[in-house]
């Protein structure tokens, strides 16, 4: 049986907003650096950094830096990015 590329499968799943939200929630549980990389994955599926830059009114190159493992975006940048991706941040009680 032929194998499929994991990234292709992931990108297909992330096109679904509910899957993307679940993916980002799981990434956030793993840590800030994983969450930022997850945001980059979702942005890639939804049209790339150029489209994200236009919709957030943030420059493309700083977006790449923000969404890297070493990124340190401001909260306002994160909320702009998440909102642009059609996802909503929520706070829930910890278990």
Buried (B, 14 or more C-beta within 10 A) or exposed (E): EEEEEEEEEEBEBBEEEEBBBEBBBEBBEEEBEBBBBBBBBBBBBBEEBEEBBEBBEBEBEEBBEBBBEEBEBEEEBBBBBBEBBEBEEEEEEEE
